[in-house]
Amino acid sequence: MSDGSSALRFLDPATLKEIGRITVRAETGPVERLNELEYVKGGIFANVWQTERIARISPKDGRVTGWIDLSGLLPPPSVPAPTC
């Protein structure tokens, strides 16, 4: 489970109680804004919100083992995005 921070929580599927936690870290430090988690062939894949990157994460220690760069996959927006 992700709350958008660099922490990923592992839950017991029967009780939904937290049974583990890791902090996701890349070479430059913690990786925040993680969402849309998928577990594939021993790795966790997580979208980094509002970027064009997906992190491949080791479920053992939270280390980012690779990046998928989706730059250029979508056409540029025709209307400027709102600023917050």
C-alpha positions in Angstrom: 0.0 0.0 0.0 1.2 3.5 -0.7 0.1 6.8 0.8 2.1 8.9 -1.7 5.2 9.1 0.5 8.4 7.1 0.1 7.0 4.4 2.5 5.4 1.3 1.2 3.4 -0.8 3.6 2.7 -4.5 3.4 -0.7 -5.6 4.7 -2.0 -9.0 5.7 -4.7 -9.8 3.1 -7.0 -11.4 5.7 -6.8 -8.7 8.5 -5.4 -5.7 6.6 -3.0 -5.2 9.5 0.4 -3.8 8.6 3.0 -6.6 8.6 5.9 -4.8 7.1 7.2 -1.5 5.8 10.0 -0.3 3.5 11.3 3.1 2.5 11.9 3.5 -1.2 15.3 4.9 -2.0 17.1 5.7 -5.2 20.7 6.9 -5.7 19.7 10.4 -4.8 17.6 9.6 -1.7 14.0 8.8 -0.8 11.5 8.5 -3.7 8.2 10.2 -2.9 4.8 10.5 -4.7 4.5 6.8 -5.3 1.2 5.4 -6.5 -0.4 2.7 -8.8 1.6 -0.2 -7.3 2.0 -3.5 -9.2 3.9 -6.6 -8.1 5.4 -8.3 -11.2 8.0 -11.1 -11.2 9.5 -10.3 -7.8 9.5 -6.6 -8.2 7.2 -3.7 -7.2 6.5 -1.2 -10.0 5.3 2.2 -8.9 4.3 5.3 -10.9 5.9 8.5 -9.6 2.9 10.8 -9.6 3.0 13.8 -12.0 6.1 12.5 -13.8 6.7 10.2 -16.7 8.6 7.7 -14.7 7.9 4.3 -13.2 10.3 2.9 -10.5 11.1 -0.8 -10.2 11.5 -1.4 -6.4 13.0 -4.3 -4.5 10.4 -5.5 -2.0 13.2 -6.7 0.3 14.9 -3.4 1.0 13.1 -0.7 -0.9 16.0 0.0 -3.3 15.1 1.3 -6.8 16.5 -1.3 -9.1 15.6 0.4 -12.3 13.5 3.1 -14.0 11.1 3.1 -16.9 11.1 6.5 -18.7 7.9 7.1 -20.5 8.9 10.5 -21.9 7.4 11.2 -25.3 4.7 8.5 -25.0 1.9 11.1 -24.8 1.5 14.1 -27.0 2.2 17.5 -25.4 -0.9 19.0 -23.7 -2.8 21.5 -25.9 -3.9 23.4 -22.8 -1.4 24.5 -20.1 -1.8 22.5 -16.9 -3.2 24.4 -13.9 -0.6 25.6 -11.4 -1.1 25.1 -7.7 
